Every structure is written in C-alpha cells, then in structure tokens.
Amino acid sequence: MKAKVHVMLKNGVLDPQGEAIRHALGALGFDGVNGVRQGKVIELDLADGTTEAQIADMCDRLLANTVIESYRIDIA
C-alpha cells in the first residue's frame, strides 16, 4: 500500500522559503504571484493493513513538526 503525506506550514507561520520563491519568480518576469507557501511530500510504501491512524502517529511523532506544520494523508 502507498501513502503520501503532504506537510505544510500552518497559516500564520512565516514561510521564508516561500517568500524567496515568490521573489525569484518576480525576478524571472512572472508578475502576479502574490504569495507562495512551500511544503514537502513524503511517499510511504507500507505493508498491507497499515491503518491511517498508524500513519497519523508517524506524522505526529516524526514526519511533521505539529507545532508549526499541518499534514494531510492520501492513501492509494
């Protein structure tokens, strides 16, 4: 079984990497980009029977810093 975990900074947390991307896009001539939020995607190849609760536990304990990040789990 496969799962993807999408990790993003929570709303209200400053995103300096996103701001650097937004600035660089403007410098390349891409006007109209008002904001960028940068995150990460973690792909997991899991044993059959792994539950979404187990994946959430992985996120809470290691994959995301839940103080400043939120996550979404997609199971395929």
Biopython code that builds the backbone (N, CA, C, O; Angstrom):
import numpy as np
from Bio.PDB.StructureBuilder import StructureBuilder

atoms = [
    (1, "MET", "N", (0.838, -1.173, 0.000)),
    (1, "MET", "CA", (0.000, 0.000, 0.000)),
    (1, "MET", "C", (0.880, 1.231, 0.000)),
    (1, "MET", "O", (1.968, 1.232, 0.575)),
    (2, "LYS", "N", (0.407, 2.265, -0.641)),
    (2, "LYS", "CA", (1.167, 3.505, -0.743)),
    (2, "LYS", "C", (0.389, 4.622, -0.068)),
    (2, "LYS", "O", (-0.841, 4.656, -0.100)),
    (3, "ALA", "N", (1.127, 5.528, 0.538)),
    (3, "ALA", "CA", (0.526, 6.715, 1.139)),
    (3, "ALA", "C", (1.419, 7.911, 0.842)),
    (3, "ALA", "O", (2.643, 7.795, 0.784)),
    (4, "LYS", "N", (0.783, 9.058, 0.655)),
    (4, "LYS", "CA", (1.511, 10.316, 0.517)),
    (4, "LYS", "C", (1.103, 11.207, 1.669)),
    (4, "LYS", "O", (-0.080, 11.343, 1.982)),
    (5, "VAL", "N", (2.096, 11.813, 2.295)),
    (5, "VAL", "CA", (1.863, 12.765, 3.373)),
    (5, "VAL", "C", (2.289, 14.135, 2.859)),
    (5, "VAL", "O", (3.443, 14.340, 2.484)),
    (6, "HIS", "N", (1.345, 15.064, 2.846)),
    (6, "HIS", "CA", (1.605, 16.436, 2.411)),
    (6, "HIS", "C", (1.764, 17.283, 3.666)),
    (6, "HIS", "O", (0.835, 17.394, 4.466)),
    (7, "VAL", "N", (2.942, 17.882, 3.839)),
    (7, "VAL", "CA", (3.246, 18.668, 5.028)),
    (7, "VAL", "C", (3.411, 20.133, 4.608)),
    (7, "VAL", "O", (4.175, 20.453, 3.697)),
    (8, "MET", "N", (2.676, 21.009, 5.296)),
    (8, "MET", "CA", (2.746, 22.447, 5.015)),
    (8, "MET", "C", (2.847, 23.208, 6.330)),
    (8, "MET", "O", (2.403, 22.735, 7.377)),
    (9, "LEU", "N", (3.441, 24.397, 6.256)),
    (9, "LEU", "CA", (3.429, 25.270, 7.426)),
    (9, "LEU", "C", (2.000, 25.705, 7.699)),
    (9, "LEU", "O", (1.225, 25.931, 6.770)),
    (10, "LYS", "N", (1.652, 25.823, 8.965)),
    (10, "LYS", "CA", (0.315, 26.285, 9.334)),
    (10, "LYS", "C", (0.137, 27.744, 8.918)),
    (10, "LYS", "O", (1.101, 28.500, 8.802)),
    (11, "ASN", "N", (-1.125, 28.116, 8.697)),
    (11, "ASN", "CA", (-1.431, 29.513, 8.396)),
    (11, "ASN", "C", (-0.940, 30.387, 9.545)),
    (11, "ASN", "O", (-1.088, 30.034, 10.715)),
    (12, "GLY", "N", (-0.364, 31.512, 9.201)),
    (12, "GLY", "CA", (0.148, 32.429, 10.208)),
    (12, "GLY", "C", (1.620, 32.216, 10.528)),
    (12, "GLY", "O", (2.242, 33.079, 11.148)),
    (13, "VAL", "N", (2.192, 31.088, 10.120)),
    (13, "VAL", "CA", (3.625, 30.838, 10.333)),
    (13, "VAL", "C", (4.372, 31.406, 9.137)),
    (13, "VAL", "O", (4.053, 31.088, 7.991)),
    (14, "LEU", "N", (5.367, 32.246, 9.402)),
    (14, "LEU", "CA", (6.143, 32.834, 8.313)),
    (14, "LEU", "C", (6.832, 31.739, 7.503)),
    (14, "LEU", "O", (7.319, 30.751, 8.053)),
    (15, "ASP", "N", (6.860, 31.935, 6.192)),
    (15, "ASP", "CA", (7.448, 30.956, 5.273)),
    (15, "ASP", "C", (8.547, 31.642, 4.463)),
    (15, "ASP", "O", (8.289, 32.094, 3.347)),
    (16, "PRO", "N", (9.768, 31.730, 4.999)),
    (16, "PRO", "CA", (10.835, 32.427, 4.279)),
    (16, "PRO", "C", (11.191, 31.767, 2.948)),
    (16, "PRO", "O", (11.550, 32.464, 1.999)),
    (17, "GLN", "N", (11.099, 30.438, 2.860)),
    (17, "GLN", "CA", (11.386, 29.774, 1.578)),
    (17, "GLN", "C", (10.326, 30.138, 0.547)),
    (17, "GLN", "O", (10.649, 30.408, -0.610)),
    (18, "GLY", "N", (9.083, 30.148, 0.955)),
    (18, "GLY", "CA", (8.011, 30.554, 0.051)),
    (18, "GLY", "C", (8.191, 31.984, -0.428)),
    (18, "GLY", "O", (7.971, 32.281, -1.602)),
    (19, "GLU", "N", (8.590, 32.869, 0.474)),
    (19, "GLU", "CA", (8.811, 34.266, 0.102)),
    (19, "GLU", "C", (9.986, 34.386, -0.867)),
    (19, "GLU", "O", (9.931, 35.188, -1.799)),
    (20, "ALA", "N", (11.049, 33.603, -0.663)),
    (20, "ALA", "CA", (12.189, 33.624, -1.580)),
    (20, "ALA", "C", (11.764, 33.130, -2.970)),
    (20, "ALA", "O", (12.211, 33.676, -3.979)),
    (21, "ILE", "N", (10.914, 32.112, -3.030)),
    (21, "ILE", "CA", (10.413, 31.612, -4.307)),
    (21, "ILE", "C", (9.574, 32.680, -4.997)),
    (21, "ILE", "O", (9.726, 32.921, -6.195)),
    (22, "ARG", "N", (8.678, 33.325, -4.226)),
    (22, "ARG", "CA", (7.832, 34.385, -4.788)),
    (22, "ARG", "C", (8.691, 35.509, -5.369)),
    (22, "ARG", "O", (8.419, 36.002, -6.463)),
    (23, "HIS", "N", (9.718, 35.906, -4.636)),
    (23, "HIS", "CA", (10.619, 36.973, -5.105)),
    (23, "HIS", "C", (11.354, 36.532, -6.380)),
    (23, "HIS", "O", (11.462, 37.308, -7.330)),
    (24, "ALA", "N", (11.855, 35.301, -6.404)),
    (24, "ALA", "CA", (12.591, 34.809, -7.572)),
    (24, "ALA", "C", (11.678, 34.715, -8.797)),
    (24, "ALA", "O", (12.113, 35.016, -9.908)),
    (25, "LEU", "N", (10.435, 34.309, -8.613)),
    (25, "LEU", "CA", (9.501, 34.262, -9.744)),
    (25, "LEU", "C", (9.273, 35.651, -10.310)),
    (25, "LEU", "O", (9.213, 35.826, -11.527)),
    (26, "GLY", "N", (9.147, 36.643, -9.435)),
    (26, "GLY", "CA", (9.006, 38.026, -9.894)),
    (26, "GLY", "C", (10.227, 38.482, -10.667)),
    (26, "GLY", "O", (10.100, 39.169, -11.681)),
    (27, "ALA", "N", (11.414, 38.107, -10.198)),
    (27, "ALA", "CA", (12.656, 38.494, -10.880)),
    (27, "ALA", "C", (12.763, 37.828, -12.255)),
    (27, "ALA", "O", (13.426, 38.352, -13.150)),
    (28, "LEU", "N", (12.112, 36.678, -12.420)),
    (28, "LEU", "CA", (12.116, 35.982, -13.706)),
    (28, "LEU", "C", (11.015, 36.483, -14.639)),
    (28, "LEU", "O", (10.862, 35.983, -15.754)),
    (29, "GLY", "N", (10.252, 37.470, -14.177)),
    (29, "GLY", "CA", (9.231, 38.058, -15.025)),
    (29, "GLY", "C", (7.834, 37.494, -14.825)),
    (29, "GLY", "O", (6.923, 37.831, -15.582)),
    (30, "PHE", "N", (7.646, 36.654, -13.838)),
    (30, "PHE", "CA", (6.323, 36.103, -13.564)),
    (30, "PHE", "C", (5.592, 37.033, -12.593)),
    (30, "PHE", "O", (5.585, 36.816, -11.381)),
    (31, "ASP", "N", (4.984, 38.065, -13.158)),
    (31, "ASP", "CA", (4.252, 39.030, -12.348)),
    (31, "ASP", "C", (2.927, 38.429, -11.900)),
    (31, "ASP", "O", (2.415, 37.508, -12.537)),
    (32, "GLY", "N", (2.385, 38.930, -10.838)),
    (32, "GLY", "CA", (1.081, 38.492, -10.377)),
    (32, "GLY", "C", (1.111, 37.349, -9.389)),
    (32, "GLY", "O", (0.052, 36.872, -8.983)),
    (33, "VAL", "N", (2.286, 36.892, -8.987)),
    (33, "VAL", "CA", (2.361, 35.863, -7.950)),
    (33, "VAL", "C", (2.371, 36.599, -6.613)),
    (33, "VAL", "O", (3.378, 37.194, -6.228)),
    (34, "ASN", "N", (1.250, 36.553, -5.919)),
    (34, "ASN", "CA", (1.096, 37.330, -4.694)),
    (34, "ASN", "C", (1.573, 36.595, -3.445)),
    (34, "ASN", "O", (1.836, 37.225, -2.421)),
    (35, "GLY", "N", (1.684, 35.291, -3.517)),
    (35, "GLY", "CA", (2.135, 34.540, -2.354)),
    (35, "GLY", "C", (2.497, 33.122, -2.734)),
    (35, "GLY", "O", (1.926, 32.546, -3.660)),
    (36, "VAL", "N", (3.452, 32.565, -2.011)),
    (36, "VAL", "CA", (3.879, 31.170, -2.220)),
    (36, "VAL", "C", (4.045, 30.542, -0.844)),
    (36, "VAL", "O", (4.659, 31.131, 0.046)),
    (37, "ARG", "N", (3.496, 29.345, -0.676)),
    (37, "ARG", "CA", (3.713, 28.540, 0.520)),
    (37, "ARG", "C", (4.441, 27.279, 0.070)),
    (37, "ARG", "O", (3.966, 26.576, -0.822)),
    (38, "GLN", "N", (5.559, 26.994, 0.663)),
    (38, "GLN", "CA", (6.383, 25.860, 0.275)),
    (38, "GLN", "C", (6.207, 24.754, 1.297)),
    (38, "GLN", "O", (6.173, 25.013, 2.500)),
    (39, "GLY", "N", (6.093, 23.512, 0.820)),
    (39, "GLY", "CA", (5.936, 22.375, 1.725)),
    (39, "GLY", "C", (6.727, 21.178, 1.230)),
    (39, "GLY", "O", (7.666, 21.312, 0.445)),
    (40, "LYS", "N", (6.334, 20.016, 1.700)),
    (40, "LYS", "CA", (7.018, 18.790, 1.277)),
    (40, "LYS", "C", (6.005, 17.663, 1.154)),
    (40, "LYS", "O", (4.953, 17.672, 1.793)),
    (41, "VAL", "N", (6.348, 16.697, 0.320)),
    (41, "VAL", "CA", (5.543, 15.486, 0.148)),
    (41, "VAL", "C", (6.424, 14.299, 0.498)),
    (41, "VAL", "O", (7.545, 14.174, 0.004)),
    (42, "ILE", "N", (5.911, 13.439, 1.347)),
    (42, "ILE", "CA", (6.630, 12.237, 1.752)),
    (42, "ILE", "C", (5.832, 11.041, 1.250)),
    (42, "ILE", "O", (4.664, 10.879, 1.605)),
    (43, "GLU", "N", (6.457, 10.199, 0.422)),
    (43, "GLU", "CA", (5.797, 8.999, -0.095)),
    (43, "GLU", "C", (6.218, 7.807, 0.747)),
    (43, "GLU", "O", (7.407, 7.574, 0.966)),
    (44, "LEU", "N", (5.235, 7.058, 1.212)),
    (44, "LEU", "CA", (5.495, 5.885, 2.042)),
    (44, "LEU", "C", (5.012, 4.631, 1.326)),
    (44, "LEU", "O", (3.901, 4.606, 0.796)),
    (45, "ASP", "N", (5.833, 3.602, 1.308)),
    (45, "ASP", "CA", (5.443, 2.283, 0.803)),
    (45, "ASP", "C", (5.251, 1.414, 2.041)),
    (45, "ASP", "O", (6.218, 1.054, 2.712)),
    (46, "LEU", "N", (4.001, 1.082, 2.337)),
    (46, "LEU", "CA", (3.654, 0.463, 3.612)),
    (46, "LEU", "C", (3.125, -0.951, 3.433)),
    (46, "LEU", "O", (2.632, -1.309, 2.363)),
    (47, "ALA", "N", (3.229, -1.747, 4.479)),
    (47, "ALA", "CA", (2.664, -3.094, 4.482)),
    (47, "ALA", "C", (1.142, -3.002, 4.433)),
    (47, "ALA", "O", (0.550, -2.094, 5.018)),
    (48, "ASP", "N", (0.513, -3.942, 3.736)),
    (48, "ASP", "CA", (-0.946, -4.002, 3.722)),
    (48, "ASP", "C", (-1.447, -4.100, 5.158)),
    (48, "ASP", "O", (-0.856, -4.783, 5.995)),
    (49, "GLY", "N", (-2.532, -3.416, 5.420)),
    (49, "GLY", "CA", (-3.099, -3.448, 6.761)),
    (49, "GLY", "C", (-2.662, -2.290, 7.634)),
    (49, "GLY", "O", (-3.180, -2.114, 8.737)),
    (50, "THR", "N", (-1.706, -1.491, 7.149)),
    (50, "THR", "CA", (-1.318, -0.303, 7.904)),
    (50, "THR", "C", (-2.510, 0.649, 7.933)),
    (50, "THR", "O", (-3.105, 0.935, 6.895)),
    (51, "THR", "N", (-2.849, 1.127, 9.095)),
    (51, "THR", "CA", (-4.034, 1.966, 9.228)),
    (51, "THR", "C", (-3.681, 3.446, 9.086)),
    (51, "THR", "O", (-2.531, 3.852, 9.249)),
    (52, "GLU", "N", (-4.706, 4.232, 8.777)),
    (52, "GLU", "CA", (-4.500, 5.680, 8.698)),
    (52, "GLU", "C", (-4.096, 6.234, 10.065)),
    (52, "GLU", "O", (-3.337, 7.200, 10.148)),
    (53, "ALA", "N", (-4.598, 5.629, 11.119)),
    (53, "ALA", "CA", (-4.214, 6.052, 12.467)),
    (53, "ALA", "C", (-2.718, 5.822, 12.712)),
    (53, "ALA", "O", (-2.064, 6.633, 13.368)),
    (54, "GLN", "N", (-2.185, 4.729, 12.192)),
    (54, "GLN", "CA", (-0.744, 4.473, 12.330)),
    (54, "GLN", "C", (0.064, 5.500, 11.545)),
    (54, "GLN", "O", (1.104, 5.969, 12.008)),
    (55, "ILE", "N", (-0.419, 5.846, 10.356)),
    (55, "ILE", "CA", (0.277, 6.847, 9.547)),
    (55, "ILE", "C", (0.222, 8.202, 10.241)),
    (55, "ILE", "O", (1.215, 8.931, 10.258)),
    (56, "ALA", "N", (-0.922, 8.543, 10.808)),
    (56, "ALA", "CA", (-1.042, 9.801, 11.552)),
    (56, "ALA", "C", (-0.080, 9.812, 12.736)),
    (56, "ALA", "O", (0.509, 10.848, 13.043)),
    (57, "ASP", "N", (0.084, 8.680, 13.397)),
    (57, "ASP", "CA", (1.037, 8.588, 14.508)),
    (57, "ASP", "C", (2.456, 8.828, 14.018)),
    (57, "ASP", "O", (3.242, 9.490, 14.695)),
    (58, "MET", "N", (2.797, 8.287, 12.828)),
    (58, "MET", "CA", (4.117, 8.538, 12.225)),
    (58, "MET", "C", (4.310, 10.038, 12.007)),
    (58, "MET", "O", (5.373, 10.589, 12.295)),
    (59, "CYS", "N", (3.269, 10.683, 11.496)),
    (59, "CYS", "CA", (3.343, 12.127, 11.236)),
    (59, "CYS", "C", (3.525, 12.905, 12.526)),
    (59, "CYS", "O", (4.375, 13.791, 12.613)),
    (60, "ASP", "N", (2.720, 12.570, 13.532)),
    (60, "ASP", "CA", (2.775, 13.288, 14.799)),
    (60, "ASP", "C", (4.108, 13.114, 15.510)),
    (60, "ASP", "O", (4.573, 14.023, 16.197)),
    (61, "ARG", "N", (4.719, 11.952, 15.347)),
    (61, "ARG", "CA", (5.944, 11.658, 16.086)),
    (61, "ARG", "C", (7.227, 11.988, 15.329)),
    (61, "ARG", "O", (8.266, 12.201, 15.954)),
    (62, "LEU", "N", (7.177, 12.036, 13.972)),
    (62, "LEU", "CA", (8.420, 12.222, 13.226)),
    (62, "LEU", "C", (8.288, 13.073, 11.972)),
    (62, "LEU", "O", (9.101, 13.971, 11.755)),
    (63, "LEU", "N", (7.294, 12.817, 11.150)),
    (63, "LEU", "CA", (7.279, 13.385, 9.796)),
    (63, "LEU", "C", (6.893, 14.855, 9.743)),
    (63, "LEU", "O", (7.268, 15.550, 8.798)),
    (64, "ALA", "N", (6.155, 15.344, 10.728)),
    (64, "ALA", "CA", (5.748, 16.744, 10.742)),
    (64, "ALA", "C", (6.005, 17.342, 12.125)),
    (64, "ALA", "O", (5.848, 16.674, 13.147)),
    (65, "ASN", "N", (6.394, 18.582, 12.131)),
    (65, "ASN", "CA", (6.514, 19.331, 13.385)),
    (65, "ASN", "C", (5.154, 19.960, 13.629)),
    (65, "ASN", "O", (4.867, 21.043, 13.120)),
    (66, "THR", "N", (4.323, 19.292, 14.400)),
    (66, "THR", "CA", (2.925, 19.698, 14.518)),
    (66, "THR", "C", (2.721, 21.017, 15.265)),
    (66, "THR", "O", (1.601, 21.526, 15.326)),
    (67, "VAL", "N", (3.782, 21.568, 15.825)),
    (67, "VAL", "CA", (3.676, 22.895, 16.432)),
    (67, "VAL", "C", (3.497, 23.944, 15.338)),
    (67, "VAL", "O", (2.718, 24.884, 15.498)),
    (68, "ILE", "N", (4.221, 23.784, 14.221)),
    (68, "ILE", "CA", (4.177, 24.795, 13.154)),
    (68, "ILE", "C", (3.703, 24.254, 11.814)),
    (68, "ILE", "O", (3.498, 25.025, 10.877)),
    (69, "GLU", "N", (3.524, 22.924, 11.705)),
    (69, "GLU", "CA", (3.133, 22.320, 10.430)),
    (69, "GLU", "C", (1.828, 21.538, 10.576)),
    (69, "GLU", "O", (1.515, 20.999, 11.638)),
    (70, "SER", "N", (1.082, 21.496, 9.477)),
    (70, "SER", "CA", (-0.075, 20.617, 9.384)),
    (70, "SER", "C", (0.223, 19.584, 8.302)),
    (70, "SER", "O", (1.148, 19.756, 7.508)),
    (71, "TYR", "N", (-0.562, 18.515, 8.277)),
    (71, "TYR", "CA", (-0.332, 17.480, 7.277)),
    (71, "TYR", "C", (-1.655, 16.920, 6.798)),
    (71, "TYR", "O", (-2.681, 17.004, 7.474)),
    (72, "ARG", "N", (-1.594, 16.341, 5.598)),
    (72, "ARG", "CA", (-2.734, 15.650, 5.004)),
    (72, "ARG", "C", (-2.241, 14.309, 4.482)),
    (72, "ARG", "O", (-1.173, 14.238, 3.875)),
    (73, "ILE", "N", (-2.995, 13.256, 4.708)),
    (73, "ILE", "CA", (-2.612, 11.909, 4.291)),
    (73, "ILE", "C", (-3.488, 11.484, 3.132)),
    (73, "ILE", "O", (-4.714, 11.553, 3.226)),
    (74, "ASP", "N", (-2.876, 11.041, 2.028)),
    (74, "ASP", "CA", (-3.576, 10.460, 0.886)),
    (74, "ASP", "C", (-3.137, 9.005, 0.762)),
    (74, "ASP", "O", (-1.949, 8.721, 0.608)),
    (75, "ILE", "N", (-4.084, 8.095, 0.826)),
    (75, "ILE", "CA", (-3.778, 6.661, 0.714)),
    (75, "ILE", "C", (-4.223, 6.182, -0.664)),
    (75, "ILE", "O", (-5.354, 6.418, -1.089)),
    (76, "ALA", "N", (-3.305, 5.502, -1.350)),
    (76, "ALA", "CA", (-3.612, 4.981, -2.686)),
    (76, "ALA", "C", (-3.766, 3.474, -2.648)),
    (76, "ALA", "O", (-4.026, 2.854, -3.679)),
]
sb = StructureBuilder()
sb.init_structure("model")
sb.init_model(0)
sb.init_chain("A")
sb.init_seg("    ")
for serial, (resi, resn, name, xyz) in enumerate(atoms, 1):
    if name == "N":
        sb.init_residue(resn, " ", resi, " ")
    sb.init_atom(name, np.array(xyz, "f"), 0.0, 1.0, " ", f" {name:<3s}", serial, name[0])
structure = sb.get_structure()
